[in-house]
Amino acid sequence: MMVLISSHLEEMTAMILFGIGFTMLLLHKNLIKKILGLNIMDTAVYLFLTAKGYIYGTLVPIYIEGVKDASAYGNPIPDGLVLTGIVVSVSSTALMLSLTIRLYVRYHTLDIDRIVMEWRKEEELS
């Protein structure tokens, strides 16, 4: 049992992190906590992709003098996907936080239920 756990430690950690983030996203009413949960889920996916994409015993995919066989190099595509995902995650987090600031300035709360209730009141008045 311990061999199984130690051989899949990264994948198990990614699943636990994803569960924590998903729980935060579903159960909390605070917008900042929802954004934090989404970021934890993103991190779990990146950890999982990195863990599954790594091949033990391979070299970095940079030309090394004397190595002629392409199978000696690792696959750079999972790393590129993770880097691209991180860039998208940072920009979407910045957008979500800026919209959260605007909502707070307008409604003076970060509780999603109160924001929706205030928004519906505004819609009824107009």
Backbone bond lengths (Angstrom), bond angles and torsions (degrees), N, CA, C in turn:
res aa  C-N    CA-C-N  psi(-1)  N-CA   C-N-CA  omega(-1)  CA-C   N-CA-C  phi
1 M - - - 1.450 - - 1.525 111.64 -
2 M 1.329 116.51 -43.93 1.463 120.22 -179.78 1.522 111.42 -66.13
3 V 1.340 117.04 -31.92 1.460 120.23 177.64 1.524 109.78 -66.14
4 L 1.312 116.54 -40.40 1.463 121.08 178.83 1.528 110.79 -64.86
5 I 1.324 116.53 -42.70 1.464 120.21 179.65 1.523 110.53 -66.25
6 S 1.332 116.94 -44.79 1.464 119.08 -177.52 1.520 112.41 -70.56
7 S 1.326 117.77 -26.28 1.464 118.89 179.67 1.526 112.47 -81.24
8 H 1.321 117.58 -18.02 1.469 121.59 179.24 1.520 111.54 -123.38
9 L 1.311 117.29 35.05 1.460 121.62 -176.02 1.533 112.08 -64.71
10 E 1.323 117.62 -42.10 1.467 120.57 -179.10 1.524 111.30 -64.79
11 E 1.336 116.62 -42.71 1.459 119.93 -179.64 1.526 111.04 -66.15
12 M 1.329 116.77 -40.48 1.464 119.84 179.10 1.524 111.12 -66.52
13 T 1.323 116.51 -39.45 1.462 120.15 177.17 1.521 110.43 -63.17
14 A 1.322 117.01 -40.46 1.462 120.84 178.51 1.531 110.99 -63.92
15 M 1.323 116.95 -40.24 1.468 119.57 179.32 1.528 111.24 -67.18
16 I 1.324 117.28 -39.92 1.466 120.54 178.42 1.531 110.39 -64.99
17 L 1.335 116.78 -44.39 1.469 120.24 177.94 1.526 111.41 -62.00
18 F 1.324 116.60 -41.05 1.460 119.80 178.87 1.528 110.41 -63.19
19 G 1.321 116.93 -40.90 1.467 120.10 177.78 1.513 112.28 -63.80
20 I 1.330 117.20 -41.00 1.467 120.92 177.70 1.526 110.40 -62.58
21 G 1.330 116.48 -46.83 1.461 120.22 179.71 1.514 112.72 -63.86
22 F 1.336 116.78 -40.96 1.462 120.85 -179.81 1.522 110.98 -66.04
23 T 1.338 116.02 -39.02 1.458 120.37 177.30 1.524 110.69 -64.49
24 M 1.327 116.74 -42.87 1.477 119.84 177.57 1.526 110.67 -62.23
25 L 1.312 116.28 -40.43 1.465 120.29 -178.64 1.523 111.46 -64.88
26 L 1.323 117.53 -36.47 1.455 120.52 -177.13 1.519 114.30 -84.85
27 L 1.323 118.41 -38.01 1.457 120.50 -167.86 1.525 115.03 -93.66
28 H 1.315 118.30 -25.26 1.460 119.60 -175.99 1.522 110.94 -88.48
29 K 1.339 115.09 143.54 1.460 121.08 177.65 1.526 112.16 -93.35
30 N 1.326 117.34 -17.92 1.456 122.74 -178.45 1.537 109.51 -75.31
31 L 1.331 116.39 131.00 1.465 120.16 -176.88 1.526 112.68 -65.67
32 I 1.333 117.95 -36.27 1.461 120.83 179.50 1.527 110.10 -64.32
33 K 1.332 116.80 -40.77 1.463 120.48 178.41 1.527 111.47 -67.11
34 K 1.323 116.83 -33.83 1.468 119.65 176.05 1.533 110.72 -66.57
35 I 1.316 117.02 -41.15 1.463 121.20 178.06 1.523 109.92 -65.01
36 L 1.325 116.87 -40.81 1.458 120.89 177.47 1.527 111.02 -63.34
37 G 1.320 117.33 -41.28 1.468 120.49 176.51 1.516 112.48 -62.15
38 L 1.325 116.60 -39.85 1.465 120.03 177.62 1.527 111.25 -65.54
39 N 1.336 117.30 -37.28 1.462 120.40 177.21 1.525 111.88 -67.58
40 I 1.325 117.36 -36.38 1.468 120.10 176.07 1.518 110.25 -65.60
41 M 1.324 117.17 -38.93 1.466 120.08 176.61 1.530 110.97 -63.83
42 D 1.324 117.47 -41.91 1.464 121.21 176.86 1.525 110.99 -58.94
43 T 1.322 115.89 -45.23 1.458 120.39 -179.35 1.523 111.09 -62.70
44 A 1.318 116.68 -38.56 1.463 120.21 177.96 1.521 111.56 -63.48
45 V 1.313 116.82 -40.71 1.469 120.01 178.35 1.527 110.86 -65.59
46 Y 1.325 117.17 -40.57 1.464 120.30 178.95 1.524 111.16 -65.70
47 L 1.319 117.00 -40.08 1.462 120.79 176.82 1.522 110.55 -62.78
48 F 1.328 116.51 -42.83 1.466 120.20 179.97 1.530 111.31 -64.44
49 L 1.332 117.01 -45.27 1.467 119.87 178.69 1.525 111.89 -62.60
50 T 1.312 117.06 -40.09 1.451 120.50 179.26 1.523 110.88 -67.35
51 A 1.326 116.85 -41.12 1.468 120.57 180.00 1.527 111.31 -66.10
52 K 1.319 117.42 -41.00 1.463 120.09 -178.87 1.528 112.25 -76.77
53 G 1.314 117.13 -25.63 1.461 120.10 -177.35 1.504 114.21 -85.63
54 Y 1.337 117.78 -14.22 1.456 120.58 -177.58 1.530 109.82 -81.56
55 I 1.319 116.63 132.44 1.464 122.57 177.68 1.519 107.35 -113.86
56 Y 1.330 115.59 116.82 1.461 120.21 -177.63 1.530 110.74 -64.94
57 G 1.317 115.56 138.28 1.459 120.81 176.15 1.515 114.57 88.71
58 T 1.312 118.63 4.99 1.462 120.55 179.22 1.525 109.78 -102.27
59 L 1.310 114.55 161.81 1.459 121.19 179.96 1.525 110.29 -94.22
60 V 1.319 115.12 164.00 1.462 121.02 174.99 1.526 107.75 -65.24
61 P 1.354 118.34 138.01 1.467 119.99 -176.04 1.529 113.60 -73.49
62 I 1.320 115.85 59.43 1.455 123.66 174.40 1.523 105.55 -123.31
63 Y 1.305 117.29 142.38 1.455 120.46 -177.19 1.524 110.55 -60.03
64 I 1.314 116.22 125.03 1.458 123.09 177.70 1.526 107.88 -119.39
65 E 1.293 116.09 130.61 1.473 121.69 -178.16 1.531 109.60 -59.85
66 G 1.295 115.84 129.85 1.456 121.75 175.42 1.521 114.38 96.78
67 V 1.332 119.28 -14.50 1.461 121.34 179.05 1.516 107.85 -93.68
68 K 1.331 115.74 116.87 1.469 120.45 -176.17 1.522 112.76 -104.29
69 D 1.326 117.26 -22.44 1.461 120.77 -174.45 1.530 110.53 -91.17
70 A 1.326 116.55 129.85 1.470 120.57 -178.70 1.522 111.91 -70.74
71 S 1.330 118.18 -21.09 1.462 120.06 -179.50 1.534 112.29 -72.31
72 A 1.332 117.58 -11.15 1.468 120.81 177.41 1.525 111.61 -75.85
73 Y 1.332 117.14 -15.82 1.460 121.52 -178.35 1.525 110.80 -97.39
74 G 1.320 116.03 151.15 1.455 121.43 175.79 1.521 110.98 -81.48
75 N 1.324 115.42 166.46 1.457 121.13 179.91 1.535 109.35 -84.93
76 P 1.332 118.64 120.47 1.469 120.11 -178.50 1.528 114.19 -82.90
77 I 1.320 118.95 -7.01 1.462 120.85 -174.51 1.538 112.43 -65.85
78 P 1.348 121.05 -44.48 1.474 118.03 177.29 1.524 113.38 -60.21
79 D 1.317 117.17 -37.04 1.460 119.74 177.56 1.523 111.43 -65.40
80 G 1.324 116.51 -40.45 1.464 120.39 177.27 1.521 111.90 -64.71
81 L 1.340 116.71 -39.05 1.462 120.08 177.13 1.523 111.67 -64.56
82 V 1.327 116.10 -41.18 1.465 119.58 179.40 1.523 110.55 -65.62
83 L 1.317 118.21 -43.66 1.462 120.63 178.54 1.526 111.62 -62.29
84 T 1.320 116.75 -41.69 1.458 120.41 177.39 1.521 110.68 -64.21
85 G 1.330 116.30 -41.18 1.463 120.31 178.15 1.513 112.67 -63.44
86 I 1.325 116.60 -38.10 1.462 120.07 178.49 1.524 110.73 -64.06
87 V 1.321 116.93 -41.71 1.469 120.60 178.91 1.526 110.47 -63.18
88 V 1.318 117.06 -44.28 1.465 120.92 178.68 1.523 110.22 -65.06
89 S 1.319 117.09 -40.13 1.463 121.51 179.88 1.521 111.86 -63.83
90 V 1.308 117.28 -43.02 1.465 120.17 179.78 1.528 110.66 -64.65
91 S 1.317 116.81 -43.01 1.467 118.72 -179.06 1.527 111.73 -69.73
92 S 1.319 118.46 -38.25 1.466 119.27 178.10 1.526 110.95 -70.23
93 T 1.337 117.68 -33.55 1.465 120.36 175.68 1.524 110.37 -65.26
94 A 1.313 117.41 -41.32 1.465 120.29 177.50 1.524 110.77 -61.73
95 L 1.321 117.37 -41.04 1.462 121.06 177.94 1.528 111.10 -65.05
96 M 1.334 116.50 -44.43 1.463 119.39 179.20 1.528 111.87 -63.20
97 L 1.325 117.14 -40.79 1.457 119.93 179.41 1.525 111.91 -67.59
98 S 1.332 116.86 -37.70 1.467 118.59 178.06 1.530 111.17 -67.30
99 L 1.321 117.00 -38.45 1.464 119.29 176.16 1.525 111.40 -67.89
100 T 1.324 117.28 -33.99 1.460 121.22 176.84 1.527 110.77 -65.09
101 I 1.311 116.54 -39.23 1.464 120.10 176.84 1.528 110.27 -62.85
102 R 1.320 115.86 -43.61 1.471 119.25 178.88 1.529 111.44 -62.57
103 L 1.346 116.58 -40.41 1.461 119.74 177.91 1.522 111.44 -65.14
104 Y 1.317 116.79 -38.29 1.462 120.18 179.45 1.532 111.05 -67.20
105 V 1.311 116.08 -40.20 1.473 119.48 178.96 1.530 110.00 -63.96
106 R 1.300 116.90 -37.33 1.464 120.10 -176.69 1.529 113.04 -79.68
107 Y 1.355 117.11 -43.46 1.465 120.36 -172.85 1.528 114.24 -108.47
108 H 1.317 119.36 -6.14 1.463 125.03 177.85 1.526 113.47 58.48
109 T 1.306 117.10 32.27 1.458 122.53 175.99 1.528 109.04 -156.59
110 L 1.331 115.66 158.35 1.455 121.33 174.16 1.523 111.87 -112.71
111 D 1.327 117.28 4.12 1.456 122.73 178.36 1.527 108.72 -77.57
112 I 1.319 115.91 121.11 1.468 120.54 -173.67 1.530 111.42 -65.04
113 D 1.328 117.97 -34.62 1.463 120.36 179.63 1.533 111.53 -67.81
114 R 1.317 117.03 -41.13 1.462 120.25 178.29 1.532 111.27 -68.52
115 I 1.334 116.79 -35.90 1.469 119.85 177.85 1.523 110.01 -64.08
116 V 1.328 117.18 -44.07 1.470 121.03 179.47 1.521 110.30 -64.98
117 M 1.341 117.39 -39.94 1.453 120.75 179.20 1.536 110.93 -64.00
118 E 1.327 116.97 -44.45 1.471 120.78 177.99 1.524 111.07 -64.80
119 W 1.321 116.96 -38.98 1.463 121.23 179.62 1.520 110.57 -63.94
120 R 1.333 117.07 -40.86 1.462 120.33 179.35 1.532 110.68 -66.95
121 K 1.331 116.83 -36.11 1.470 119.48 175.72 1.516 110.56 -62.65
122 E 1.340 116.23 -41.61 1.470 119.42 177.94 1.518 111.71 -63.90
123 E 1.312 117.06 -37.15 1.459 120.85 179.90 1.529 111.34 -67.84
124 E 1.323 116.22 -37.34 1.465 119.19 179.19 1.516 111.98 -68.12
125 L 1.340 116.90 -34.43 1.463 120.28 -178.90 1.525 112.65 -74.55
126 S 1.306 117.20 -25.53 1.468 118.68 -177.47 1.496 113.69 -95.09
